């Protein structure tokens, strides 16, 4: 007889397996590892997990590239997408650049210094190499983008699913 505080998804049993384009085969038993998760919060707002799945499905998103820190929510989103009748997008979780002193990812929320926009080529080269790619010899941002795009496409070709 009490009012519901939050709406939760009763997670079906079973292992959710998928291939991450950067990290390779992944799997998670969502029911065991996470359990039933919130779809609508007690304050009445829709939870991130539901919002992102509905948004991706509505837009016809087929491929997602995001930080490795978000890998743990991927299995939940795939389970939810299937329950809603949507095809889960292919995913790629790229490494994060971390502060060597704290181990925290570099971000505004963690107080990381902003990029030096006065030296765009140095910043691009540093980020590119942090992702594990060989140095890029391009001399301008436009040339860098062209070379990096070709290199990325060769390493991570998109194939029909």
Helices and strands as residue ranges (DSSP letters): E 7-9, E 15-20, E 24-29, H 30-33, E 37-40, H 48-59, E 63-67, G 68-73, H 74-83, E 90-94, G 108-110, G 117-119, H 120-130, H 141-155
